[in-house]
Amino acid sequence: MGYRIQDVISYLEQVAPPAYQESYDNATLICGSRGDAVTGILCTLDCTEAVVDEAIALGANLIVAHHPIVFKGLKSLTGRNYVERTVIKAIKHDIAIYAIHTNLDHVATGVNKRICDRLGLTDTKILQPKKQILNKLVFFVPVKDKDSVLDAVFAAGAGQIGEYKDCSFQVDGTGTFTPSEKANPYVGERGKQQSEQEARVEVILPAFQSNQILNALKKAHPYEEVAYYLSSLENENQEVGAGMVGVLQEPMDAEIFLDYLKEKMNLKTFKHTASTKTKIQKIAVCGGAGIFLLSDAKRTGADVFITSDVKYHEFFDADGQLILCDIGHYESEIFTKELLGELLSQNFPNIALYLTKVVTNPTSYR
């Protein structure tokens, strides 16, 4: 049995959960049927008419793009602009378009990690970790059933803290309750107060997985009514957020590093502020438009901040504290198609997989 488009989407959404995308984004299945069998996958940074033409020629019916071709709701499909023409062509030829955008930017194995890898950076960390995307679950369970219930909660996605899994805090105590005449108690008798040795268990979980983890808890728990608390946390999630920072294995002279950056990112040219640093070792990066992270880059003590779409006056904001480099939006993210290709080839080895040969960069240089 072959794979369906939903199988590919389900895998990609494990890598980069849609809940981690920005509110303005549209990382989702743009067009196409989730139930269709996959005949081939074409990975690209942007989806344009030329990319759809390429998919048609290759016999690939799924395009996985980083940038969504549709950001806002379309009120008509008349072919009056490149967005509508691209979507119309894809629909006519039964080609699905799936976008995996800021959610892939925000995971620790995503777009910014790929930039760090190309630059040979080690000890990489998220530059601006996200807050308010973690919950804490506290539940009470008979001591003898604790391990089996906790295993179910872990299997559903709770208890992951960085590189550590199955994390919990537990303390034993006494729980009391009186079952009503309509109750069906696991222990005790109707109408009589019961005392039971119970464990109080606390785990952290991604907020977007709360429902599935609660369902797992209730299914595995022996009690008819499960006592639990679910609360939102202000904690930063160190594995999810914008940008990334890392270090070169050995410091470089500033001018040598700028040449190194040009080579590793395959740049024809790029803009940067004056070389105020003699030696370069700590590097902050953000694929795409990332000037909003400048203060975070400074806070980490980065010698260089690499991003794109920097406005003229924003270069002044570097203020001599670091070298600010604008390498171009396309150039900063073009290697994302390689990242997608690697992820998909490892998990769907029997599907024809292609990286687009279309240069979708809307800007040119002389």
KEKE-381267 format. One line per field, with one value per residue (C-alpha): residue in one letter; residue number from 1; x, y, z. Coordinates in nm, 2 decimals. Example, Ala and Ser with C-alpha at 12.3 -4.5 7.8 and 13.67 -1.06 7.14 Angstrom:
2
rest <- A; S;
nr <- 1; 2;
x <- 1.23; 1.37;
y <- -0.45; -0.11;
z <- 0.78; 0.71;
***
This chain:
366
rest <- M; G; Y; R; I; Q; D; V; I; S; Y; L; E; Q; V; A; P; P; A; Y; Q; E; S; Y; D; N; A; T; L; I; C; G; S; R; G; D; A; V; T; G; I; L; C; T; L; D; C; T; E; A; V; V; D; E; A; I; A; L; G; A; N; L; I; V; A; H; H; P; I; V; F; K; G; L; K; S; L; T; G; R; N; Y; V; E; R; T; V; I; K; A; I; K; H; D; I; A; I; Y; A; I; H; T; N; L; D; H; V; A; T; G; V; N; K; R; I; C; D; R; L; G; L; T; D; T; K; I; L; Q; P; K; K; Q; I; L; N; K; L; V; F; F; V; P; V; K; D; K; D; S; V; L; D; A; V; F; A; A; G; A; G; Q; I; G; E; Y; K; D; C; S; F; Q; V; D; G; T; G; T; F; T; P; S; E; K; A; N; P; Y; V; G; E; R; G; K; Q; Q; S; E; Q; E; A; R; V; E; V; I; L; P; A; F; Q; S; N; Q; I; L; N; A; L; K; K; A; H; P; Y; E; E; V; A; Y; Y; L; S; S; L; E; N; E; N; Q; E; V; G; A; G; M; V; G; V; L; Q; E; P; M; D; A; E; I; F; L; D; Y; L; K; E; K; M; N; L; K; T; F; K; H; T; A; S; T; K; T; K; I; Q; K; I; A; V; C; G; G; A; G; I; F; L; L; S; D; A; K; R; T; G; A; D; V; F; I; T; S; D; V; K; Y; H; E; F; F; D; A; D; G; Q; L; I; L; C; D; I; G; H; Y; E; S; E; I; F; T; K; E; L; L; G; E; L; L; S; Q; N; F; P; N; I; A; L; Y; L; T; K; V; V; T; N; P; T; S; Y; R;
nr <- 1; 2; 3; 4; 5; 6; 7; 8; 9; 10; 11; 12; 13; 14; 15; 16; 17; 18; 19; 20; 21; 22; 23; 24; 25; 26; 27; 28; 29; 30; 31; 32; 33; 34; 35; 36; 37; 38; 39; 40; 41; 42; 43; 44; 45; 46; 47; 48; 49; 50; 51; 52; 53; 54; 55; 56; 57; 58; 59; 60; 61; 62; 63; 64; 65; 66; 67; 68; 69; 70; 71; 72; 73; 74; 75; 76; 77; 78; 79; 80; 81; 82; 83; 84; 85; 86; 87; 88; 89; 90; 91; 92; 93; 94; 95; 96; 97; 98; 99; 100; 101; 102; 103; 104; 105; 106; 107; 108; 109; 110; 111; 112; 113; 114; 115; 116; 117; 118; 119; 120; 121; 122; 123; 124; 125; 126; 127; 128; 129; 130; 131; 132; 133; 134; 135; 136; 137; 138; 139; 140; 141; 142; 143; 144; 145; 146; 147; 148; 149; 150; 151; 152; 153; 154; 155; 156; 157; 158; 159; 160; 161; 162; 163; 164; 165; 166; 167; 168; 169; 170; 171; 172; 173; 174; 175; 176; 177; 178; 179; 180; 181; 182; 183; 184; 185; 186; 187; 188; 189; 190; 191; 192; 193; 194; 195; 196; 197; 198; 199; 200; 201; 202; 203; 204; 205; 206; 207; 208; 209; 210; 211; 212; 213; 214; 215; 216; 217; 218; 219; 220; 221; 222; 223; 224; 225; 226; 227; 228; 229; 230; 231; 232; 233; 234; 235; 236; 237; 238; 239; 240; 241; 242; 243; 244; 245; 246; 247; 248; 249; 250; 251; 252; 253; 254; 255; 256; 257; 258; 259; 260; 261; 262; 263; 264; 265; 266; 267; 268; 269; 270; 271; 272; 273; 274; 275; 276; 277; 278; 279; 280; 281; 282; 283; 284; 285; 286; 287; 288; 289; 290; 291; 292; 293; 294; 295; 296; 297; 298; 299; 300; 301; 302; 303; 304; 305; 306; 307; 308; 309; 310; 311; 312; 313; 314; 315; 316; 317; 318; 319; 320; 321; 322; 323; 324; 325; 326; 327; 328; 329; 330; 331; 332; 333; 334; 335; 336; 337; 338; 339; 340; 341; 342; 343; 344; 345; 346; 347; 348; 349; 350; 351; 352; 353; 354; 355; 356; 357; 358; 359; 360; 361; 362; 363; 364; 365; 366;
x <- 0.00; 0.14; 0.15; -0.12; -0.08; -0.21; 0.07; 0.33; 0.15; 0.12; 0.50; 0.59; 0.35; 0.54; 0.86; 0.71; 0.37; 0.13; 0.06; 0.41; 0.34; 0.29; -0.07; -0.03; 0.09; -0.08; 0.13; -0.12; -0.25; -0.32; -0.50; -0.54; -0.70; -0.54; -0.67; -0.49; -0.21; 0.14; 0.30; 0.59; 0.70; 0.87; 1.04; 1.08; 1.12; 0.84; 0.56; 0.51; 0.36; 0.70; 0.73; 0.38; 0.49; 0.80; 0.58; 0.36; 0.66; 0.80; 0.47; 0.48; 0.14; 0.26; 0.46; 0.61; 0.70; 0.84; 0.65; 0.27; 0.15; -0.17; -0.13; -0.47; -0.81; -0.89; -1.23; -1.20; -1.00; -0.98; -0.61; -0.57; -0.23; 0.04; -0.11; -0.44; -0.28; -0.05; -0.34; -0.57; -0.29; -0.23; -0.60; -0.64; -0.36; -0.46; -0.14; -0.15; 0.04; 0.15; 0.33; 0.55; 0.66; 0.72; 0.65; 0.96; 1.15; 1.06; 1.18; 1.53; 1.59; 1.45; 1.55; 1.79; 1.97; 2.03; 2.20; 2.41; 2.51; 2.63; 2.84; 2.98; 2.83; 2.83; 2.65; 2.34; 2.05; 1.72; 1.78; 1.43; 1.25; 0.87; 0.66; 0.31; 0.33; 0.38; 0.12; 0.16; -0.06; -0.11; -0.30; -0.37; -0.36; -0.35; 0.02; -0.01; -0.15; 0.10; 0.35; 0.10; -0.09; 0.23; 0.36; 0.04; 0.08; 0.44; 0.35; 0.09; 0.36; 0.41; 0.73; 0.97; 1.22; 1.49; 1.70; 1.53; 1.21; 0.98; 1.03; 0.79; 0.77; 0.59; 0.49; 0.28; -0.01; -0.36; -0.67; -1.02; -1.36; -1.72; -1.88; -2.25; -2.52; -2.49; -2.11; -1.92; -1.61; -1.29; -1.22; -1.44; -1.82; -2.11; -2.20; -1.89; -1.58; -1.27; -0.91; -0.66; -0.28; -0.23; 0.05; 0.05; 0.22; 0.33; 0.44; 0.51; 0.36; 0.32; 0.00; -0.13; -0.11; -0.32; -0.64; -0.46; -0.27; -0.58; -0.76; -0.47; -0.48; -0.85; -0.83; -0.54; -0.66; -0.86; -1.09; -1.43; -1.36; -1.00; -0.88; -0.64; -0.53; -0.41; -0.25; -0.06; 0.30; 0.51; 0.82; 1.02; 1.03; 1.40; 1.34; 1.09; 1.13; 1.28; 1.64; 1.94; 2.28; 2.60; 2.97; 3.25; 3.49; 3.78; 3.76; 3.81; 3.93; 3.63; 3.72; 3.80; 3.46; 3.27; 3.44; 3.36; 2.99; 2.98; 3.12; 2.92; 2.59; 2.66; 2.62; 2.69; 2.69; 2.55; 2.52; 2.68; 2.77; 3.13; 3.36; 3.38; 3.50; 3.85; 3.77; 3.44; 3.32; 2.96; 2.71; 2.33; 2.12; 1.76; 1.64; 1.41; 1.32; 1.47; 1.57; 1.32; 1.58; 1.86; 1.83; 1.83; 2.15; 2.31; 2.20; 2.37; 2.70; 2.70; 2.98; 2.77; 2.39; 2.29; 1.94; 1.77; 1.53; 1.70; 1.60; 1.85; 1.79; 1.79; 2.15; 2.23; 2.07; 2.37; 2.54; 2.88; 2.80; 2.80; 2.83; 2.48; 2.46; 2.17; 2.23; 1.89; 1.57; 1.60; 1.96; 1.91; 1.64; 1.71; 1.87; 1.54; 1.45; 1.75; 1.63; 1.28; 1.43; 1.64; 1.36; 1.12; 1.37; 1.45; 1.09; 0.94; 1.22; 0.99; 0.84; 0.99; 1.14; 1.27; 1.43; 1.31; 1.55; 1.35; 1.51; 1.22; 1.43; 1.22; 1.53; 1.84; 2.19; 2.44;
y <- 0.00; 0.34; 0.66; 0.92; 1.29; 1.29; 1.05; 1.30; 1.59; 1.39; 1.33; 1.69; 1.81; 1.60; 1.76; 2.11; 2.13; 2.38; 2.52; 2.67; 2.90; 3.27; 3.40; 3.57; 3.25; 2.99; 2.68; 2.41; 2.22; 2.51; 2.30; 1.93; 1.62; 1.47; 1.13; 1.12; 0.87; 1.04; 1.00; 1.22; 1.51; 1.83; 2.04; 2.42; 2.74; 2.92; 2.78; 2.96; 2.88; 2.76; 2.52; 2.38; 2.33; 2.14; 1.92; 1.84; 1.74; 1.52; 1.35; 1.48; 1.56; 1.71; 2.03; 2.09; 2.46; 2.67; 2.99; 2.96; 3.07; 3.19; 3.41; 3.58; 3.45; 3.45; 3.60; 3.49; 3.27; 3.44; 3.43; 3.80; 3.76; 3.50; 3.37; 3.29; 3.15; 2.92; 2.78; 2.74; 2.55; 2.32; 2.24; 2.18; 1.92; 1.76; 1.88; 1.95; 2.23; 2.21; 2.49; 2.45; 2.80; 2.97; 2.64; 2.51; 2.83; 2.78; 2.43; 2.35; 2.12; 2.36; 2.64; 2.82; 2.50; 2.44; 2.78; 2.70; 2.37; 2.53; 2.77; 2.50; 2.64; 2.42; 2.46; 2.60; 2.74; 2.91; 3.28; 3.39; 3.09; 3.10; 3.15; 3.04; 2.72; 2.48; 2.35; 2.17; 1.87; 1.75; 1.44; 1.20; 0.82; 0.51; 0.43; 0.08; 0.22; 0.51; 0.36; 0.23; 0.56; 0.76; 0.54; 0.63; 1.00; 0.99; 0.79; 1.06; 1.34; 1.46; 1.48; 1.60; 1.87; 1.94; 1.63; 1.45; 1.25; 1.08; 1.37; 1.40; 1.49; 1.26; 1.26; 1.01; 1.10; 1.02; 1.08; 1.08; 1.06; 0.94; 0.77; 0.86; 0.60; 0.64; 0.60; 0.29; 0.32; 0.15; 0.12; 0.18; 0.15; 0.38; 0.62; 0.55; 0.77; 0.60; 0.68; 0.57; 0.59; 0.80; 0.97; 1.33; 1.34; 1.65; 1.66; 1.94; 1.91; 2.11; 2.31; 2.20; 1.83; 1.89; 1.72; 1.40; 1.37; 1.42; 1.16; 0.92; 1.00; 0.93; 0.61; 0.47; 0.59; 0.33; 0.59; 0.67; 1.04; 1.15; 1.44; 1.66; 2.02; 2.17; 2.51; 2.73; 2.81; 3.12; 2.91; 2.95; 2.64; 2.62; 2.39; 2.63; 2.99; 3.24; 3.25; 3.06; 3.13; 2.92; 2.93; 2.87; 2.60; 2.85; 3.23; 3.40; 3.74; 3.95; 4.00; 3.63; 3.54; 3.76; 3.59; 3.25; 3.36; 3.44; 3.11; 2.89; 3.06; 3.07; 3.45; 3.68; 3.98; 4.09; 4.40; 4.44; 4.70; 4.80; 4.53; 4.65; 4.31; 4.19; 3.83; 3.65; 3.34; 3.37; 3.39; 3.47; 3.38; 3.41; 3.29; 3.54; 3.88; 3.87; 4.22; 4.20; 3.97; 4.22; 4.30; 3.92; 3.88; 4.16; 4.01; 3.68; 3.86; 3.76; 3.90; 3.88; 3.87; 3.72; 3.77; 3.95; 4.23; 4.49; 4.85; 5.13; 5.29; 4.95; 4.90; 5.19; 4.99; 4.75; 5.05; 4.90; 4.61; 4.35; 4.31; 4.30; 4.11; 4.12; 3.82; 3.83; 3.65; 3.39; 3.33; 3.28; 3.02; 2.85; 2.55; 2.48; 2.27; 2.04; 2.01; 1.91; 1.67; 1.50; 1.47; 1.32; 1.08; 0.93; 0.86; 0.80; 0.62; 0.47; 0.80; 0.98; 1.29; 1.60; 1.94; 2.22; 2.34; 2.66; 2.97; 3.14; 3.44; 3.75; 3.97; 3.99; 4.13; 4.30;
z <- 0.00; -0.10; 0.10; 0.09; 0.12; 0.47; 0.57; 0.45; 0.63; 0.95; 0.95; 0.87; 1.15; 1.40; 1.29; 1.30; 1.47; 1.31; 1.66; 1.66; 1.35; 1.39; 1.40; 1.06; 0.89; 0.68; 0.72; 0.61; 0.31; 0.07; -0.19; -0.28; -0.12; 0.19; 0.08; -0.26; -0.31; -0.35; -0.69; -0.61; -0.39; -0.50; -0.23; -0.28; -0.10; -0.29; -0.49; -0.83; -1.16; -1.28; -0.98; -1.06; -1.42; -1.29; -1.07; -1.37; -1.58; -1.30; -1.23; -0.87; -0.72; -0.39; -0.36; -0.01; 0.01; 0.29; 0.20; 0.17; -0.17; 0.00; 0.31; 0.31; 0.22; -0.15; -0.24; -0.60; -0.83; -1.17; -1.25; -1.21; -1.02; -0.98; -0.66; -0.82; -1.14; -0.93; -0.73; -1.03; -1.22; -0.92; -0.88; -1.25; -1.25; -0.91; -0.74; -0.37; -0.22; 0.15; 0.33; 0.63; 0.72; 1.06; 1.24; 1.07; 1.15; 1.52; 1.59; 1.70; 1.40; 1.14; 0.91; 1.15; 1.24; 0.88; 0.85; 1.16; 1.01; 0.69; 0.89; 1.11; 1.44; 1.75; 2.09; 1.91; 2.11; 2.02; 2.02; 2.14; 2.30; 2.30; 2.61; 2.70; 2.49; 2.78; 3.03; 3.36; 3.44; 3.80; 3.86; 4.15; 4.11; 4.33; 4.41; 4.27; 3.93; 3.91; 3.67; 3.41; 3.41; 3.39; 3.10; 2.91; 2.97; 2.86; 2.54; 2.46; 2.46; 2.82; 3.02; 2.76; 2.88; 2.63; 2.58; 2.87; 2.84; 3.09; 3.33; 3.63; 4.00; 4.23; 4.60; 4.79; 5.02; 5.12; 4.91; 5.05; 4.88; 4.94; 4.64; 4.57; 4.54; 4.16; 4.15; 4.03; 4.25; 4.17; 4.54; 4.84; 4.88; 4.79; 5.07; 5.27; 5.30; 5.16; 5.22; 4.95; 4.92; 4.62; 4.43; 4.32; 3.98; 3.79; 3.43; 3.17; 2.82; 2.50; 2.53; 2.19; 2.30; 2.61; 2.48; 2.36; 2.69; 2.90; 2.69; 2.75; 3.12; 3.15; 2.95; 3.16; 3.50; 3.71; 3.87; 3.73; 3.80; 3.75; 3.97; 3.79; 3.74; 3.40; 3.41; 3.16; 3.23; 3.16; 3.12; 2.80; 2.58; 2.50; 2.20; 2.02; 1.92; 1.67; 1.55; 1.67; 1.82; 1.81; 1.81; 1.56; 1.67; 1.64; 1.63; 1.29; 1.19; 1.09; 0.73; 0.69; 0.85; 0.60; 0.31; 0.48; 0.52; 0.15; 0.05; 0.28; 0.20; -0.17; -0.19; -0.48; -0.26; 0.07; 0.30; 0.64; 0.89; 0.96; 1.10; 1.46; 1.59; 1.55; 1.62; 1.54; 1.72; 1.85; 1.56; 1.58; 1.27; 1.16; 0.82; 0.65; 0.80; 1.15; 1.25; 1.54; 1.70; 1.70; 2.07; 2.15; 1.94; 2.13; 2.46; 2.39; 2.31; 1.95; 1.73; 1.42; 1.34; 1.01; 0.87; 0.58; 0.48; 0.70; 0.63; 0.59; 0.93; 1.11; 1.02; 1.26; 1.54; 1.54; 1.71; 1.68; 1.92; 1.65; 1.27; 1.12; 0.79; 0.54; 0.31; 0.13; 0.21; -0.06; 0.01; 0.38; 0.33; 0.00; 0.17; 0.34; 0.04; 0.11; 0.48; 0.36; 0.11; 0.37; 0.62; 0.37; 0.21; 0.55; 0.62; 0.28; 0.09; -0.17; -0.29; -0.58; -0.43; -0.60; -0.51; -0.74; -1.00; -1.05; -0.91; -0.74; -0.62; -0.73; -0.70; -0.93; -0.89; -1.12;
***
